[in-house]
Amino acid sequence: MIEDKNQQRTALEKLGEFGLIDHLTKNFEINQKSTIKSIGDDAAVLDFKSKQLVVTTDLLVEHVHFDLSYVPLKHLGYKAVMVNLSDVYAMNASATQITISIAVSNRFPLEALEELYAGIETAAKIYDIDVIGGDTTSSTTGLIISITAIGEIDAKDVIYRSGAKPNDLVVVSGDIGAAYMGLQVLEREKEVFKVNPKNQPDLDHYAYIIERQLKPEARRDIIELLKKLEVKPTSMIDISDGLSSEIMHICKQSEVGVAIYENKIPLDPQVISACEEFNIDSTTIALNGGEDYELLMTISQEDFPKIKGNPNLTVIGYITEKARGMNLITRDEQSVPIIAKGWNSLENQE
């Protein structure tokens, strides 16, 4: 993709580090009142007055978190921002600024990085955030992206993982498992391409699940919906590593147990059909797939009437006493322990 000889290739060394930063960030606009000084000084200056600050950071490494043989650079830039904004929204906060740091090898020309930053710029405009700084350096191992996201929130509105109580309802936004199945399709087509480079895959049938993998959306809309419904979750987390891992985080931090119902887990029809095609159990994918960036939360039963029937929110279980453990209630009403088998970047993925 980035080796296309028909495209112009400008060596990064022609610009130098500061020239590169100036070139890649010249189109970023400032929209947040809290941004006093952004790019161009030793540090950014922010003013949140009476608000509390929320800060999160994520690292994306080529060959570990993404494969450029099928991930367009523009999509990668967009996704890198979403990964971080999702964590801000999981705290019930408003995302306001990000910083971007990248390390690149000399196989990347300027035009490739322009594509990457075009995706970042698109995300910044859609989600109304300011790009206020970062760093660039060289790499001997491909492309590395580190983004730090900053948000603001009133102290009374912060939601932690530690607030779940017995009898709270477990609720998930959207549907889950699609991103993982999109990855399976892309990996399969990559292997087919290796055998027959002239083969052009027809991916229309997989459009939804591929988009969920390549261009996920952080659920700012769910935070806005909850405020409109006057529902404040007792705990919340984003689903980045798989439903099982995330619910276990909540249970551990809140010192509670949980019962999740298999037949309540929301699955898109395209996920179900793809699972059948790949001969994979759809519940296993929903529990362990990851990268959906939906929001998993617990709410008081008193708030159930407010969310009942809302197509964006699904009740999938309830919180129990810690002694009852963390369990999945299967379709045949058997109770089995929930085990986290989600994404672990430190494991050998071979």
C-alpha positions, 0 to 999 in steps of 0.5 A: 500500500505505501510502496506504490511506485505511482504515488509521490514519495517525499523522504521524511529526512527532507523535512526534519523533525520540526518541519515534519511536525509543522507540516502534519499539524498545520491543518488542526484547528482549535475549538475547545475553550480550555485550550489556551496554548496548543502546538508550538511551545514546550508544552500545551496550556489548558484551563479547566477551571472547576472541572476535573481532568481525565487523562488516558493513553494508548500505544498501537504498534505495527505487527502487534495491534495492526497490519498495514497490508489491509489497514488503510493509514487513514483508517488507522489514524481515525481508529487510534483516536477512537481507542483513546476517546473511548476510555474518556467516555467510559469515565462519563467525561467529555473528551477535549484534547489529544496529543499524538506521538509517532515513531516511523521507519524510513520505509514511510514517505511523507505521503503515507504520514499525511494519510495517517494524519488525515484520519486523525484530523477527521476524528478530531473534527467529528468528535470536537477535540483539539490536537495540542502536541506530541512527538515524532522520532525514528523507528527500526520496527515499523510504525508506532502510534501513541495518543494521549487523550484529555477530558473534563468532567464535574466531580459529581459526574465521574463514573468508576469501575468500582461502583457496582452494587448487588442487584444492579443491572448489567447493560451494554451499548450497541452489539459486540463481536463484530470487530473480531469477526471483521478481523477474521475476514481480513486475515483470511483474505490476506492469506488468499491474496498471498496465494493469488495476488490478482484475486480481488475479494468481494467484501460487500457481504462483510461490510458491517463487521469490517467497518467495525474492525477498521473504523470503530466509533467511540460511543460519545452518543451513549454518554449524551443519551444517558444524560438525556435519560437522567441515568447515571451508571454505578460503574462503567468500562469500555469493551476493548479486550472482550466482554468477559475481561471487562465485566471481570474488571468491574467485579474485581474493582467493585468486589461483587459477582455477576450473572450474564445471560447468554441469550441476552448478549446483542449480536448483529446478524452479520456476526452470527452468519460470519461465525457460522461460516468460520465455524466459531461459537458466537458466544465465545466471540462476544465474550472474548473478541474485543475491539468493539469499543462499546460501553459496558455499565451497571445501573440501578434497577430503579433506572430500568424504566428509563432505558427499557426498550431503548434500541441502543442499550441492552440488559444482559444480566445483573450484579450479585454478591461476591460469594456467588462468583462471576457466571454465564447463564447458558441458553439451557440455563446452566451456570458456568464460570466466566473466564477472561480469554480476551486480547492480551498484547503481552502474550505470544500471538503466534 
